[in-house]
């Protein structure tokens, strides 16, 4: 596994929201080992921030919560996103390299029940389909239904 990965952080922990994060740890990973790591300061503007990640050659981003807009911009730059990660930065990096990020201690509260199918959908199986929009495309949802129109529209 040779790649350049990045972790957004604040105070030694994964930053709770990527969109407002300014600190990034860039990791050069080769054969399951971090061979080089450096810290970068990111711009406040989201589009500039995404351009910075692309310029650093990032292939995988580990982060906390992330907006749909930021997720879309990163996916357009072919940057794989592993969202809703939490924990101390060094423990998260070790878990990422070992393939153990799915453990409950690294998943943000409220995101634990989504399971591996949700993560697969975000990271490559169907990045274009938002499950909430399935009824608009004429495709049934998880349980064969098209959703209920709640909210008065």
VEXDRENLUM-504802 format. One record per residue (C-alpha): residue number from 1; residue in one letter; chain; x, y, z. Coordinates in Angstrom, 1 decimal, m for minus. Layout:
// residues N
<atom i="NUM" aa="a" ch="A" x="X" y="Y" z="Z"/>
...
// end
This chain:
// residues 153
<atom i="1" aa="x" ch="A" x="0.0" y="0.0" z="0.0"/>
<atom i="2" aa="x" ch="A" x="1.9" y="3.0" z="m1.3"/>
<atom i="3" aa="x" ch="A" x="0.0" y="6.3" z="m0.9"/>
<atom i="4" aa="x" ch="A" x="m0.2" y="9.8" z="0.4"/>
<atom i="5" aa="x" ch="A" x="m2.8" y="10.1" z="3.1"/>
<atom i="6" aa="x" ch="A" x="m3.9" y="13.0" z="5.2"/>
<atom i="7" aa="x" ch="A" x="m5.6" y="13.5" z="8.6"/>
<atom i="8" aa="x" ch="A" x="m7.4" y="16.7" z="9.6"/>
<atom i="9" aa="x" ch="A" x="m6.7" y="17.4" z="13.3"/>
<atom i="10" aa="x" ch="A" x="m7.0" y="19.8" z="16.1"/>
<atom i="11" aa="x" ch="A" x="m5.3" y="19.6" z="19.5"/>
<atom i="12" aa="x" ch="A" x="m3.8" y="16.2" z="18.8"/>
<atom i="13" aa="x" ch="A" x="m7.2" y="14.6" z="17.9"/>
<atom i="14" aa="x" ch="A" x="m9.2" y="14.2" z="14.7"/>
<atom i="15" aa="x" ch="A" x="m10.9" y="17.6" z="13.9"/>
<atom i="16" aa="x" ch="A" x="m14.7" y="17.1" z="14.5"/>
<atom i="17" aa="x" ch="A" x="m15.6" y="19.0" z="11.3"/>
<atom i="18" aa="x" ch="A" x="m13.3" y="18.9" z="8.2"/>
<atom i="19" aa="x" ch="A" x="m14.8" y="22.0" z="6.6"/>
<atom i="20" aa="x" ch="A" x="m13.5" y="24.3" z="9.3"/>
<atom i="21" aa="x" ch="A" x="m10.3" y="22.4" z="10.1"/>
<atom i="22" aa="x" ch="A" x="m7.0" y="24.2" z="9.4"/>
<atom i="23" aa="x" ch="A" x="m4.4" y="21.6" z="10.4"/>
<atom i="24" aa="x" ch="A" x="m3.5" y="18.6" z="8.3"/>
<atom i="25" aa="x" ch="A" x="m1.0" y="15.8" z="8.9"/>
<atom i="26" aa="x" ch="A" x="0.3" y="14.5" z="5.5"/>
<atom i="27" aa="x" ch="A" x="1.6" y="10.9" z="5.6"/>
<atom i="28" aa="x" ch="A" x="3.7" y="9.1" z="3.1"/>
<atom i="29" aa="x" ch="A" x="2.8" y="5.4" z="3.5"/>
<atom i="30" aa="x" ch="A" x="4.8" y="2.6" z="2.0"/>
<atom i="31" aa="x" ch="A" x="4.3" y="m1.1" z="2.6"/>
<atom i="32" aa="x" ch="A" x="2.2" y="m0.4" z="5.7"/>
<atom i="33" aa="x" ch="A" x="4.6" y="1.9" z="7.3"/>
<atom i="34" aa="x" ch="A" x="4.6" y="5.7" z="7.6"/>
<atom i="35" aa="x" ch="A" x="7.9" y="6.7" z="6.0"/>
<atom i="36" aa="x" ch="A" x="7.4" y="10.5" z="6.3"/>
<atom i="37" aa="x" ch="A" x="4.9" y="12.8" z="8.0"/>
<atom i="38" aa="x" ch="A" x="4.6" y="16.5" z="7.9"/>
<atom i="39" aa="x" ch="A" x="2.0" y="19.1" z="9.1"/>
<atom i="40" aa="x" ch="A" x="0.4" y="21.6" z="6.9"/>
<atom i="41" aa="x" ch="A" x="m1.8" y="24.6" z="7.5"/>
<atom i="42" aa="x" ch="A" x="m4.9" y="24.8" z="5.3"/>
<atom i="43" aa="x" ch="A" x="m6.7" y="27.9" z="4.0"/>
<atom i="44" aa="x" ch="A" x="m10.1" y="28.9" z="5.5"/>
<atom i="45" aa="x" ch="A" x="m11.8" y="28.9" z="2.0"/>
<atom i="46" aa="x" ch="A" x="m13.2" y="25.4" z="1.2"/>
<atom i="47" aa="x" ch="A" x="m12.3" y="25.4" z="m2.5"/>
<atom i="48" aa="x" ch="A" x="m8.8" y="26.6" z="m1.8"/>
<atom i="49" aa="x" ch="A" x="m8.5" y="23.9" z="0.9"/>
<atom i="50" aa="x" ch="A" x="m9.5" y="21.2" z="m1.6"/>
<atom i="51" aa="x" ch="A" x="m7.0" y="22.5" z="m4.1"/>
<atom i="52" aa="x" ch="A" x="m4.3" y="22.4" z="m1.4"/>
<atom i="53" aa="x" ch="A" x="m5.0" y="18.7" z="m0.7"/>
<atom i="54" aa="x" ch="A" x="m4.9" y="18.0" z="m4.5"/>
<atom i="55" aa="x" ch="A" x="m1.5" y="19.8" z="m4.7"/>
<atom i="56" aa="x" ch="A" x="m0.1" y="17.8" z="m1.8"/>
<atom i="57" aa="x" ch="A" x="m0.9" y="14.6" z="m3.8"/>
<atom i="58" aa="x" ch="A" x="m3.4" y="13.3" z="m1.2"/>
<atom i="59" aa="x" ch="A" x="m5.2" y="10.1" z="m2.2"/>
<atom i="60" aa="x" ch="A" x="m7.0" y="9.4" z="1.1"/>
<atom i="61" aa="x" ch="A" x="m8.4" y="11.8" z="3.7"/>
<atom i="62" aa="x" ch="A" x="m9.3" y="10.8" z="7.2"/>
<atom i="63" aa="x" ch="A" x="m11.6" y="13.3" z="8.9"/>
<atom i="64" aa="x" ch="A" x="m14.5" y="13.9" z="11.2"/>
<atom i="65" aa="x" ch="A" x="m17.8" y="15.2" z="9.9"/>
<atom i="66" aa="x" ch="A" x="m17.8" y="16.6" z="6.4"/>
<atom i="67" aa="x" ch="A" x="m20.3" y="18.6" z="4.3"/>
<atom i="68" aa="x" ch="A" x="m21.8" y="17.1" z="1.1"/>
<atom i="69" aa="x" ch="A" x="m20.2" y="20.0" z="m0.8"/>
<atom i="70" aa="x" ch="A" x="m16.7" y="19.2" z="0.5"/>
<atom i="71" aa="x" ch="A" x="m17.2" y="15.5" z="0.0"/>
<atom i="72" aa="x" ch="A" x="m18.2" y="16.1" z="m3.6"/>
<atom i="73" aa="x" ch="A" x="m15.3" y="18.4" z="m4.3"/>
<atom i="74" aa="x" ch="A" x="m12.9" y="15.9" z="m2.9"/>
<atom i="75" aa="x" ch="A" x="m14.4" y="13.0" z="m4.9"/>
<atom i="76" aa="x" ch="A" x="m14.1" y="15.1" z="m8.0"/>
<atom i="77" aa="x" ch="A" x="m10.4" y="15.4" z="m7.3"/>
<atom i="78" aa="x" ch="A" x="m10.2" y="11.5" z="m6.9"/>
<atom i="79" aa="x" ch="A" x="m9.5" y="11.8" z="m3.2"/>
<atom i="80" aa="x" ch="A" x="m11.0" y="9.0" z="m1.2"/>
<atom i="81" aa="x" ch="A" x="m12.7" y="10.2" z="2.0"/>
<atom i="82" aa="x" ch="A" x="m13.0" y="8.2" z="5.2"/>
<atom i="83" aa="x" ch="A" x="m15.4" y="10.4" z="7.2"/>
<atom i="84" aa="x" ch="A" x="m16.8" y="10.4" z="10.7"/>
<atom i="85" aa="x" ch="A" x="m13.5" y="9.3" z="12.3"/>
<atom i="86" aa="x" ch="A" x="m12.6" y="10.3" z="15.8"/>
<atom i="87" aa="x" ch="A" x="m9.8" y="9.8" z="18.3"/>
<atom i="88" aa="x" ch="A" x="m6.3" y="10.7" z="19.1"/>
<atom i="89" aa="x" ch="A" x="m4.3" y="11.2" z="15.9"/>
<atom i="90" aa="x" ch="A" x="m1.5" y="8.7" z="16.4"/>
<atom i="91" aa="x" ch="A" x="m4.0" y="5.9" z="17.4"/>
<atom i="92" aa="x" ch="A" x="m6.2" y="6.7" z="14.3"/>
<atom i="93" aa="x" ch="A" x="m3.1" y="6.6" z="12.0"/>
<atom i="94" aa="x" ch="A" x="m2.1" y="3.2" z="13.5"/>
<atom i="95" aa="x" ch="A" x="m5.6" y="1.9" z="13.1"/>
<atom i="96" aa="x" ch="A" x="m5.8" y="3.1" z="9.5"/>
<atom i="97" aa="x" ch="A" x="m2.6" y="1.4" z="8.5"/>
<atom i="98" aa="x" ch="A" x="m3.7" y="m1.8" z="10.3"/>
<atom i="99" aa="x" ch="A" x="m7.2" y="m1.7" z="8.7"/>
<atom i="100" aa="x" ch="A" x="m9.0" y="m1.3" z="12.0"/>
<atom i="101" aa="x" ch="A" x="m10.7" y="2.1" z="11.5"/>
<atom i="102" aa="x" ch="A" x="m14.1" y="0.4" z="11.7"/>
<atom i="103" aa="x" ch="A" x="m13.8" y="m0.3" z="15.4"/>
<atom i="104" aa="x" ch="A" x="m16.4" y="1.6" z="17.5"/>
<atom i="105" aa="x" ch="A" x="m13.7" y="3.6" z="19.3"/>
<atom i="106" aa="x" ch="A" x="m12.8" y="5.4" z="16.0"/>
<atom i="107" aa="x" ch="A" x="m16.3" y="6.1" z="14.8"/>
<atom i="108" aa="x" ch="A" x="m18.1" y="9.3" z="15.8"/>
<atom i="109" aa="x" ch="A" x="m21.1" y="9.0" z="18.0"/>
<atom i="110" aa="x" ch="A" x="m24.3" y="8.7" z="16.0"/>
<atom i="111" aa="x" ch="A" x="m22.4" y="7.1" z="13.1"/>
<atom i="112" aa="x" ch="A" x="m21.8" y="3.7" z="14.5"/>
<atom i="113" aa="x" ch="A" x="m25.0" y="2.0" z="13.2"/>
<atom i="114" aa="x" ch="A" x="m24.3" y="2.9" z="9.5"/>
<atom i="115" aa="x" ch="A" x="m22.0" y="m0.1" z="9.1"/>
<atom i="116" aa="x" ch="A" x="m19.6" y="m1.1" z="6.4"/>
<atom i="117" aa="x" ch="A" x="m22.1" y="m0.9" z="3.5"/>
<atom i="118" aa="x" ch="A" x="m22.4" y="2.8" z="4.2"/>
<atom i="119" aa="x" ch="A" x="m18.7" y="3.3" z="4.1"/>
<atom i="120" aa="x" ch="A" x="m18.4" y="1.3" z="0.9"/>
<atom i="121" aa="x" ch="A" x="m21.0" y="3.5" z="m0.7"/>
<atom i="122" aa="x" ch="A" x="m19.1" y="6.6" z="0.2"/>
<atom i="123" aa="x" ch="A" x="m15.8" y="5.2" z="m0.9"/>
<atom i="124" aa="x" ch="A" x="m16.5" y="3.8" z="m4.3"/>
<atom i="125" aa="x" ch="A" x="m19.4" y="1.5" z="m4.8"/>
<atom i="126" aa="x" ch="A" x="m21.9" y="4.2" z="m5.5"/>
<atom i="127" aa="x" ch="A" x="m20.5" y="7.7" z="m4.7"/>
<atom i="128" aa="x" ch="A" x="m23.0" y="9.4" z="m7.0"/>
<atom i="129" aa="x" ch="A" x="m26.2" y="8.1" z="m5.4"/>
<atom i="130" aa="x" ch="A" x="m27.5" y="9.8" z="m2.3"/>
<atom i="131" aa="x" ch="A" x="m29.9" y="7.4" z="m0.7"/>
<atom i="132" aa="x" ch="A" x="m32.1" y="10.2" z="0.4"/>
<atom i="133" aa="x" ch="A" x="m32.6" y="11.1" z="m3.3"/>
<atom i="134" aa="x" ch="A" x="m33.3" y="7.5" z="m4.5"/>
<atom i="135" aa="x" ch="A" x="m37.0" y="8.2" z="m5.0"/>
<atom i="136" aa="x" ch="A" x="m36.3" y="11.0" z="m7.3"/>
<atom i="137" aa="x" ch="A" x="m34.4" y="8.7" z="m9.6"/>
<atom i="138" aa="x" ch="A" x="m37.2" y="6.0" z="m9.6"/>
<atom i="139" aa="x" ch="A" x="m35.0" y="3.6" z="m7.7"/>
<atom i="140" aa="x" ch="A" x="m36.2" y="1.9" z="m4.6"/>
<atom i="141" aa="x" ch="A" x="m34.5" y="2.4" z="m1.3"/>
<atom i="142" aa="x" ch="A" x="m33.0" y="m0.2" z="1.1"/>
<atom i="143" aa="x" ch="A" x="m36.3" y="m1.8" z="1.9"/>
<atom i="144" aa="x" ch="A" x="m37.9" y="m1.5" z="m1.5"/>
<atom i="145" aa="x" ch="A" x="m39.8" y="1.7" z="m0.8"/>
<atom i="146" aa="x" ch="A" x="m39.5" y="5.1" z="m2.3"/>
<atom i="147" aa="x" ch="A" x="m39.6" y="7.0" z="1.1"/>
<atom i="148" aa="x" ch="A" x="m42.3" y="9.1" z="2.6"/>
<atom i="149" aa="x" ch="A" x="m42.7" y="12.7" z="1.8"/>
<atom i="150" aa="x" ch="A" x="m42.5" y="14.3" z="5.2"/>
<atom i="151" aa="x" ch="A" x="m42.0" y="17.9" z="5.8"/>
<atom i="152" aa="x" ch="A" x="m44.9" y="19.4" z="3.9"/>
<atom i="153" aa="x" ch="A" x="m43.5" y="19.6" z="0.4"/>
// end
